[in-house]
Amino acid sequence: MKNFIYLIGASDDFESIDDLKEYYYNDPDMTDVGARCMSVFPVSLSEGCVVQGYNSIEEIATIIGRGEAFYHDWTTDDTISVLLDVDAEAK
């Protein structure tokens, strides 16, 4: 399995992707909920996952993360987002 985290936050609350990532790393369990407007969506895919039209497992994870975010009422307007590779971060 390949594990990712899709982060999305309001651009009013975060200045940059680095700011969003730093906030998540400082509170990965989201115990300080409500302090800044963001959401966390975990995505796990099998290593051999292939979807026609996508060139990498990261692209597939990103589109799944975005879909989850949009399902939970996020939009592309006034937001910033990033996909974190949990497995790479752990090394």
C-alpha angles and dihedrals in degrees: 000000000000115000128207139171120215111205124193128177142170113268087223088065101037128050096198146351088267090055090051092049093047091051090051094047090051092052110018092160090055093233091150092061115171097024091103128007109254142121134211123214119185117211124190122185133176113256093246095049111143128180120180111248095029123094101201144022088247091060090050092048091049094053091047091049091049090048091053091048093049090047087056092054100265118136136191090250114102095350138112124205143178139184116230121202101222093191093053091045091054093058 
